Amino acid sequence: MNAVSQEPKPSRTQAALRGALLALLEEKPFEQVTVRDITARASVGYATFFRRYPDKETLLHDVAAREIGQLLAMTLPILFTVDSRASTQALCAYLWEHRKLWAALLTGGASATLKQEFVRQAQGLAAKNLHHHSWMPGDLAVVFSVSATVDILAWWLNQAEPPSVAEMAEILDRLVVVPSLASTPTPR
């Protein structure tokens, strides 16, 4: 028996499909990506795709969930331990570094899926980590903050001459984060 455990095949296959979709989103809009494109890029059989995902939208949801989870894990601790500007700076720097992917996720056919998943994950984190002391219901504060953030970032990534990361961090901080922190739950 081999002492080194290997990742199960379905996980490798799903990772390959997610990686292929991410790579393809860097090249063309989601609407133009086909399941055949994804399977060819992932070196996975066409039928194998459908053993893992019923359609490309479900794969996209999986990709969006993972990307959002990574983004929230990176920015939320900064938000509550350092300062809001540091959090928005980290968020904007990450998005700018991966701007082709995030432009596809935020502005293409994936935007509704992304926003829904972002709200779901943010509400889950808020429910676990925050207690409420505000005039505004906590779940409304999360929906407002996420929706505003997604729309502002989508605007930024669509600009022919976009503001810098630092400028965008300031805009996001002043328009969304600071007002939201004033009316949202506080850390436990």
N, C-alpha and C positions, 0 to 999 in steps of 0.2 A: 504494500500500500504506500502511496506517495505521501510523504510527511507534509508537503506543501499543499494546502487546499487551494483549489482553483475556483474562481468565480463561476457560479452556475451558468450554463449556456444561455438561458433566457435573459439574464442580466447583461451578459456581453452583447447579445443581440439587441436588446433594448438600448443599451449605451451606444452601439453602433448606429442604430436608427436615429437616436436623438442627435448624435454628432453629425450625421449626414444632413439632417434637417437644418441644424444650426449653420452648417457650411453653406447649404443651398440658400438659406435666407440672407446670407451675406452677398449672394450673387443676383438674386431675383425676388420679386414679390411672392408671398405665400400662395396667392391665387394661381401663379404660373408654375408652382412646384407640383409635380405629380408623384404618385406612389412609386411609379417606375423610376423616376429620378432619385428618390430617396433610397430605394433598394439597390439601385446600381451604385450609388455613392457609398452605401454601407457595405457593399459586397454581401448582400443578404438576398435570399430568394424572394421572389414576389409573393408567393403563398405564405412564406414565413412572416412577412409583414402582418398579414391578416390573422395570424395566430397570436400576435401581440397586441395589435390595435385594430379596431373595426374600420377606421378611416384616418386620413391624414390630420383631421381636426383634433382627434383624440391624442395623437402623437404631439401635436402642437400644444395641447393643454398640458401634457406631461412636461414638455420642454419649458413652457411658461411657468409652471409650478416650481420647477427646479431653479430656474433663473430668479424668480421672485423670492424664493426661500433664501437663496444665496445673497441677494441684495438686501433683504430685511435683516438677515443675520449679521451682515456687515455694518449696516447703518443704524439700526435701533439701539444697540449698546452705546454707540457714540452719542446718540441723541440724548440719552438719559444720564451719561456719566461725564461728558466733556461739555459740549455746548451745541446748540442747534446748527450753528454755522459750520462747525467741523463735520457734522452729520451730512448736511446738504453738500458740502464740498466733496466728501467721500462718495456720496451717491452720484453726483454729477461727473466726477472723475472716472468712476467705474463705467457709467453709461457712455461717456465720450470715448473711452478706450475700446468699448464694444459697440460703437454707434451704429454700425451697419445692422447688427443683430437687433439692437433695441429699436432702431428706426423701423425695422420690419415688424417687430412685436407691437410697437406703440402706434404705428400709423397704417399698417396694412390690414388685411382681413383678420388679423389676429388680435386687434386692439380690444374688442369686446371680451374675448376670452381672457386676455391678459388682465384687464381691469377687474373682471369678476373674480379671478383667482387672487389678485393682489388684495382686494377687499376681504376675501375669505381668510387669507393667511394673516392679514393685519388684524382683523377682528379676533382671530384665535389668539394671537400674541397679546393683544390688548386685554382680552378676558383673563389670561393667565398672569400677566405682569402688572396690571394697573388696577387701581381702585378709583372710583368716581367721586369727584368733588366739584361739580360744575352745573351750570344751568342747562347745558346741552347734553342730551343723552349720549353716552359713550359710543354706541354703535353708529350714531349719526356723525359724530366727530370723526370717526375712522372713515366712514364712507365719503364725507366731504374732503378730508385730507388726501385720501388715495385718489379720488376722482380729480381733484384739482392738480395734484402732483402729476398724474398720468397725462392730463391734458396739457399742462405747461411743458412737460418734457417732450411730448409729441410735437408741440409747436416748435420747441428749440431744435429738435432733430430735423425738422422740415425746412429750416431757414437756409436760404442761399448763403447768407453771411451771418452765421449764428454768433450769439454772444459767447465770450470765453467761459471756461468752466467756472472761474471765480465769479464772473458776473452772473452766471446762471445760478450758482449757489446762493448768491445774495438775493436774487429775485425769488427763488423758491423759498428761502428762509423767511423773507419779509412777507411774501404773499400767503404762504401756507403754514409753515412750521410754527413761527412765533405766534400767530393768531390761534392756531390749533392748540398749542401747548397752554395757552392762557385759558382755554375752555375745555380741555380734555382731562381725562383721568391722570393721576399722578402715580409714579412708580411705587410698588409695595415695598 
